[in-house]
């Protein structure tokens, strides 16, 4: 039942435009590139952490097999 309601909760095209305009008004044109840069660094750091965790799991699996 919940999978039927999920698309209703997502913003449509017009709502995304309104959200973008509000963000532009709140932060201004100069701050948005800085925010995106910080967001990109955060995502990169998260992916590195996930990859390190996967490597540790694989390493422990290999040690158990030996």
MODELLER restraints for C-alpha pairs under 7 A, 6 or more apart:
rsr = mdl.restraints
at = mdl.atoms
